[in-house]
C-alpha cells in the first residue's frame, strides 16, 4: 500500500479483511474509551484536551537545542534526556532530507535528534520507521508523532501488530499539537517555486494576527498567505479531531505569539510526569505556569477542532449516529459536540 492524495491506495490484492493495516489505522473504527483505558489507565474524558495530569510552559536551556528548535526545544530536550538516562535506547521520529522531504528515522543520540528538530508541516513517517525495526529488536523506544500517529500507536498497544517489534518496547510517546498536515507530493512543487528547498533552514506559521507560511532560507525569508498553501493540506485532516495528541505520555505545542520560544506541555501519564520532573531537576528545561487565559484559548481551539471534525464526519456519513471511525464515546460528549 502507498499514500496518494492523502488516502491509502492498495497496490496488491489482500485477502485479509481486517489485518494489521485495518486494525491499526487511525481512521478505521476506534473505541476511544477502550484506548484511553489501555494507554492512560482512565476512561475517556470530556475535557477538551483529553486526560491531563499537569500543564506547563517550558523551554530548553541548551543553546544548541534552542537554535535548532521549532519553538522552545522541549521535545528534543526531553528525548535527549530520556536517551542519556537510559529510559529509552532510540527515538522513532521524522527527519527531512536535503530537499526537505520528511522520512521516518530512528535516532540513537542527541546529535541525530538535532537532525530531526523543526517542523516540515507535512505528513510524518515515524510509524513507517517503527514498522521497519526488526521484530527481534530489544531496544527501548521513544516515539514522536501527531495525533493520528499516536492514535495508531495506541491501537497497536491494544493489539500488537504481527511481524513488527512489540509495542511493549515503546517506553515513551511524545505527541505534537497539529492543526493539519501538508501532502509532500502536492506541496513540494509549490515550495520549489518559492526557493531551492535545499537552502531552506526552517518553516514557520506565526500566530495571529499573522496569516502566513514563512520559509527561512540561508539568505532570506519568503512569506506567503496561508490561503496559498491550503490546497496542499491532506484532505483526511478535516476529519481528525485530536489536535493535542491525547494518547501520548507528553503532548507538546507552541505557547503562542505572546510567549515566543516557549512550548505548552501537557503531562498525561506518570511516565511523562517523571521525565518532566527529571528534566527540571537536571536544569535542562525552564518552566513556568501557563496563564489561565492561554489555557482557556487552547481549550477553545481544541474544542472547535473536535466540533468541526464531527460536523465534517456527519456530512460524509449522512447520519449523526454514524461517526465513522470515532466510537466508544460517552453519550454526553457526542451531544455536547453537536451543539452550536
Beta strands, then each sheet from edge to edge (+ up, - down):
strand 1: 2-4
strand 2: 7-9
strand 3: 30-31
strand 4: 54-60
strand 5: 90-96
strand 6: 102-107
strand 7: 141-146
strand 8: 170-176
strand 9: 200-204
strand 10: 212-217
strand 11: 221-225
strand 12: 250-254
strand 13: 263-267
strand 14: 285-288
strand 15: 326-327
sheet 1: 1+ 2-
sheet 2: 3+ 15+
sheet 3: 6+ 5- 7- 8- 12- 13+ 4- 14+
sheet 4: 9+ 10- 11+
end
